[in-house]
Amino acid sequence: MARSSTNIPYSKLRQLITILVVFVSFLADPPRFNPNYRQVKAKSEAWITEFCSLDQKMSARISRCNFSYFIAIAAPEAAPAEYRTLCDWGNWVFPYDDMFDDGKLRDQPIAAAVILESLMSPMRKQGEREMNAPQQERIPIIKVHDTVWERIRKRRFADAMADYCAGALMQVQDFSSHKAVSPEDMLERRQLSAGVSPLFSLVEYAHKLQIPDYVFEHPAIREIERLGIDFVLIFKGESVPHNMVAVARMSGLGAQEAFDHVGNMLDSRYERWEEAIREVPSWGEEMDKDVEKYIQGVADVVRANLYWSFKSERYLGKDGLVVQETRCLDVLRTPEFLRNECPS
């Protein structure tokens, strides 16, 4: 990471910390990769740029984010059309989600509720849509998602998006009310707003799995999904105040202490993951095949997030692969969210 251009000595501004060991347990296996990556990445990014009339800066930001790489690992067996749909959703979710993370809506719950309701409207049942009428003019970034929904039209995906919207609004309300929480509490709250559960439904759609509701209601499957979300959240760095390391630092821990605390949270979840896998029952040979693919899909989403976090420039800039190899991360001693006493 680039050093500061101020006259303050570098050692007083920044420090090196050791990050947690992550390529263990089920994540020790190397990722599989969708062969359609390069072709679809270019088409999806060009499409959203034209659809939303994005300027060059935002278009370049989406390209650097490289969510198509994430999807290539999360859905390695997806056919080109389904893989493209998942890439379109991924290239949509980050500019949309950033409005609530660190954008103009992050402390505006009323305005945020309007945007979130607009997003959900087409995915609601007919009667619910009528209750929420009249409809406001839909902004381009929401129209992008409308096209994704038209391609998917799966109830489980709509339910997951409803949870995401509820969680995003809760996050904005917490931020606007300056409500501080512990890393464990934040992990609980971010289960919804992180946008991970829609990915599980997207992988289910992309791999054409046929799994009934009673399977998803089983405690072992619920635990696997919950842990999958936790893994994704814990692996994120401290770039925004609601990421786990940032929350730990805001609760009073030093930089290395915060990373160690989050590492302990991760270790306990590896054990729970292995236990949950052992608790999955059999529903018959044919059903078991799809259930096994779904569990593999959850694991692949976690694996995708891990590899993508090092490769993408979203969190670690251009130093991601060096950090992956050395496990050494250069961080600010007093990041902006501590200087501003930013709420969670």
Salt bridges, closest charged atoms under 4 A:
GLU45 OE2 - LYS41 NZ 2.57
GLU77 OE2 - ARG32 NH1 2.65
GLU82 OE2 - LYS208 NZ 3.22
ASP88 OD1 - ARG84 NE 2.82
ASP88 OD2 - ARG151 NH1 2.78
ASP98 OD2 - ARG61 NH2 2.75
ASP98 OD1 - ARG314 NH2 2.81
ASP101 OD1 - HIS242 NE2 3.25
GLU117 OE1 - ARG124 NH2 2.79
GLU137 OE2 - LYS143 NZ 3.55
ASP146 OD2 - ARG138 NE 2.78
GLU150 OE2 - ARG153 NH2 2.92
ASP159 OD2 - ARG155 NH1 3.08
ASP174 OD2 - ARG189 NH1 2.66
GLU184 OE2 - HIS261 NE2 2.95
GLU188 OE1 - ARG226 NH2 2.48
GLU204 OE1 - ARG156 NE 2.92
ASP213 OD2 - ARG155 NH2 2.68
GLU223 OE2 - ARG272 NE 2.93
GLU225 OE2 - ARG156 NH2 3.70
ASP230 OD2 - ARG269 NE 2.72
GLU238 OE1 - ARG249 NH1 3.30
GLU275 OE1 - ARG278 NH2 2.67
GLU286 OE2 - LYS289 NZ 3.61
ASP300 OD2 - ARG32 NH2 3.00
ASP300 OD1 - ARG303 NH1 2.73
GLU313 OE1 - ARG64 NE 3.80
GLU313 OE2 - LYS318 NZ 3.34
ASP330 OD1 - ARG14 NE 2.86
